[in-house]
């Protein structure tokens, strides 16, 4: 019968070597410093991306609402308009008189008049907090998108009218000038601006503004 040699472990585990030690404090500090430098570069880019996304999302929502307003005008066979109100910071879809006679509603003296009790549909819509609406080129923007012109004077409320064929028109039903309608969305520090346009033929488009390149359609 043999006995175990003194100083050996019965479990068979090898003694801990130098390659199994933990990180030193200096190594941990170096890793934290590298992570801090990466975060310092990445955080501003992430914030910029979020702000750009918010403005783009608001422009997409406004464009979708314009298309819905056109669709309602044709499906209901009545003029509609979209009211963009920068003061209140909202926009609303409104059904207009159409062929309703003044004997039914005294306010209906023409097809593009609003009802005595205004006919808003789908509620009041708002851009995201920190973004705001404009009816003319806002701060930092030197012109309307290519092919469009801002109304003069700049309206307190921009009202975009559509006839029963879904074609954008003036408030009396006559053809539009200036290329069509345009509304703007900008974030509060004016660094990001989008525009939504409706051409005289009814095409709804979205645009991005760049201080160096101007407007580009997206």
C-alpha positions as CSV (number, residue, x, y, z in Angstrom):
1,X,0.0,0.0,0.0
2,X,1.5,3.3,-1.0
3,X,0.9,6.6,0.8
4,X,0.3,10.0,-0.8
5,X,3.4,12.2,-1.2
6,X,3.4,15.1,1.2
7,X,2.5,18.5,-0.2
8,X,0.3,17.1,-3.0
9,X,-3.5,17.6,-3.2
10,X,-5.7,14.6,-3.3
11,X,-8.1,16.5,-5.7
12,X,-5.5,16.6,-8.5
13,X,-5.9,20.5,-9.0
14,X,-2.8,22.2,-10.2
15,X,-1.5,25.3,-8.3
16,X,-2.6,28.7,-9.6
17,X,-0.2,30.1,-12.1
18,X,0.6,33.8,-13.0
19,X,-1.6,33.6,-16.1
20,X,-4.7,33.2,-14.0
21,X,-4.4,36.4,-12.0
22,X,-7.1,39.2,-12.3
23,X,-6.9,42.7,-13.9
24,X,-4.8,45.3,-12.2
25,X,-6.2,48.7,-11.2
26,X,-4.1,50.3,-13.9
27,X,-5.6,48.1,-16.6
28,X,-9.2,48.7,-15.3
29,X,-8.6,52.5,-15.4
30,X,-7.2,52.3,-18.9
31,X,-10.3,50.3,-20.1
32,X,-12.6,52.9,-18.5
33,X,-10.7,55.7,-20.1
34,X,-11.1,54.1,-23.6
35,X,-14.8,53.5,-23.0
36,X,-15.2,57.2,-21.9
37,X,-13.5,58.4,-25.1
38,X,-15.7,56.2,-27.3
39,X,-18.9,57.5,-25.4
40,X,-17.8,61.1,-25.8
41,X,-17.7,60.7,-29.6
42,X,-20.8,58.4,-29.9
43,X,-23.2,60.4,-27.7
44,X,-23.4,63.6,-29.8
45,X,-23.9,61.4,-32.9
46,X,-26.7,59.5,-31.2
47,X,-28.4,62.7,-30.1
48,X,-28.2,64.1,-33.6
49,X,-29.7,60.8,-35.0
50,X,-32.6,61.0,-32.6
51,X,-33.4,64.6,-33.4
52,X,-33.2,63.9,-37.1
53,X,-35.5,60.9,-36.7
54,X,-38.1,63.0,-34.7
55,X,-38.3,65.7,-37.4
56,X,-38.5,63.1,-40.2
57,X,-41.2,61.2,-38.4
58,X,-43.3,64.4,-37.9
59,X,-42.9,65.2,-41.6
60,X,-44.0,61.7,-42.5
61,X,-47.1,62.1,-40.2
62,X,-48.0,65.4,-41.8
63,X,-47.6,64.0,-45.3
64,X,-49.8,61.0,-44.4
65,X,-52.4,63.3,-43.1
66,X,-52.4,65.4,-46.3
67,X,-52.9,62.2,-48.3
68,X,-55.7,61.3,-46.0
69,X,-57.3,64.7,-46.5
70,X,-57.2,64.3,-50.3
71,X,-58.7,60.8,-50.0
72,X,-61.5,62.1,-47.8
73,X,-62.4,64.8,-50.3
74,X,-62.8,62.3,-53.1
75,X,-64.5,59.6,-51.1
76,X,-67.0,62.0,-49.4
77,X,-67.4,64.1,-52.6
78,X,-66.9,67.3,-50.6
79,X,-64.1,69.9,-50.4
80,X,-61.7,69.4,-47.5
81,X,-58.9,71.4,-46.1
82,X,-55.9,70.9,-43.8
83,X,-55.4,73.7,-41.3
84,X,-51.7,74.1,-40.2
85,X,-51.6,76.4,-37.2
86,X,-48.1,77.3,-36.0
87,X,-49.4,79.4,-33.1
88,X,-51.3,76.5,-31.6
89,X,-48.7,74.0,-32.9
90,X,-51.2,71.7,-34.5
91,X,-53.0,70.7,-37.7
92,X,-56.5,69.6,-38.3
93,X,-58.6,68.1,-41.2
94,X,-61.9,69.9,-41.9
95,X,-64.8,69.0,-44.1
96,X,-66.3,72.0,-46.0
97,X,-69.8,72.9,-47.2
98,X,-69.6,71.4,-50.7
99,X,-73.2,71.2,-52.1
100,X,-74.8,72.0,-48.7
101,X,-77.2,74.9,-49.3
102,X,-77.4,78.0,-47.2
103,X,-81.0,77.1,-46.3
104,X,-79.6,74.1,-44.5
105,X,-76.6,75.9,-43.0
106,X,-76.5,79.7,-43.3
107,X,-72.7,79.6,-43.4
108,X,-72.7,77.6,-46.6
109,X,-72.7,80.4,-49.1
110,X,-70.2,78.6,-51.2
111,X,-68.6,75.1,-51.5
112,X,-65.3,76.1,-49.8
113,X,-66.9,77.7,-46.8
114,X,-66.8,76.1,-43.3
115,X,-69.9,74.9,-41.6
116,X,-71.4,76.9,-38.7
117,X,-70.4,74.0,-36.5
118,X,-67.0,73.2,-37.9
119,X,-66.6,69.7,-39.2
120,X,-63.2,68.5,-37.9
121,X,-62.3,64.8,-38.5
122,X,-59.8,62.5,-36.8
123,X,-59.0,65.0,-34.1
124,X,-56.2,67.5,-33.6
125,X,-52.7,66.4,-34.6
126,X,-49.4,67.6,-33.0
127,X,-45.8,67.2,-33.8
128,X,-43.5,65.7,-31.2
129,X,-42.5,67.8,-28.2
130,X,-39.5,70.0,-29.2
131,X,-40.6,70.2,-32.9
132,X,-42.7,73.0,-34.3
133,X,-44.7,73.9,-37.4
134,X,-44.1,76.9,-39.8
135,X,-46.1,78.2,-42.7
136,X,-43.1,79.9,-44.3
137,X,-39.4,79.1,-44.4
138,X,-38.3,79.2,-40.8
139,X,-35.1,80.4,-39.2
140,X,-31.9,79.3,-41.0
141,X,-33.8,78.3,-44.2
142,X,-33.3,80.7,-47.1
143,X,-36.0,79.5,-49.6
144,X,-38.9,77.2,-50.2
145,X,-38.2,73.7,-51.7
146,X,-37.3,73.8,-55.4
147,X,-40.3,74.6,-57.6
148,X,-42.4,76.0,-54.7
149,X,-42.9,79.5,-53.3
150,X,-44.0,80.7,-49.8
151,X,-47.2,82.8,-49.8
152,X,-46.7,86.5,-49.1
153,X,-47.5,87.7,-46.5
154,X,-46.8,84.5,-44.5
155,X,-50.2,83.2,-43.3
156,X,-50.9,82.8,-39.5
157,X,-52.7,79.6,-40.4
158,X,-52.0,77.8,-43.7
159,X,-55.1,76.2,-45.1
160,X,-54.6,73.6,-47.8
161,X,-57.8,73.1,-49.8
162,X,-58.7,70.1,-51.9
163,X,-61.6,69.8,-54.3
164,X,-63.8,66.7,-54.8
165,X,-61.2,65.2,-57.2
166,X,-58.5,65.5,-54.6
167,X,-56.7,68.3,-56.4
168,X,-55.2,71.1,-54.3
169,X,-56.9,74.4,-55.0
170,X,-57.2,77.9,-53.7
171,X,-59.9,78.9,-51.1
172,X,-62.3,79.7,-54.0
173,X,-61.6,76.4,-55.9
174,X,-59.4,78.0,-58.5
175,X,-56.1,76.5,-59.5
176,X,-53.1,76.9,-57.3
177,X,-50.0,79.0,-58.1
178,X,-46.5,79.1,-56.6
179,X,-46.0,75.4,-57.3
180,X,-48.4,74.2,-54.7
181,X,-48.6,74.2,-50.9
182,X,-45.7,73.9,-48.5
183,X,-45.4,73.5,-44.7
184,X,-42.4,73.2,-42.6
185,X,-41.3,71.3,-39.4
186,X,-38.3,72.3,-37.5
187,X,-36.8,71.3,-34.1
188,X,-36.4,73.8,-31.4
189,X,-32.8,74.6,-31.9
190,X,-33.4,75.1,-35.6
191,X,-30.7,72.6,-36.6
192,X,-33.0,70.3,-38.4
193,X,-35.8,71.3,-40.9
194,X,-38.1,69.2,-43.1
195,X,-40.8,70.4,-45.5
196,X,-43.9,68.7,-46.8
197,X,-45.2,69.9,-50.2
198,X,-48.3,69.3,-52.3
199,X,-47.8,70.0,-56.0
200,X,-50.5,71.5,-58.2
201,X,-51.1,68.0,-59.5
202,X,-51.7,66.6,-55.9
203,X,-48.4,64.9,-55.3
204,X,-47.3,64.9,-51.7
205,X,-43.5,65.0,-51.1
206,X,-41.1,65.3,-48.2
207,X,-37.9,67.3,-48.2
208,X,-34.7,67.7,-46.0
209,X,-32.9,71.0,-45.6
210,X,-29.1,71.2,-45.5
211,X,-27.3,74.6,-45.0
212,X,-24.7,73.6,-47.5
213,X,-26.7,71.7,-50.1
214,X,-30.2,73.3,-49.8
215,X,-33.3,71.2,-50.2
216,X,-33.3,67.5,-51.2
217,X,-36.3,65.4,-51.7
218,X,-36.6,62.1,-49.7
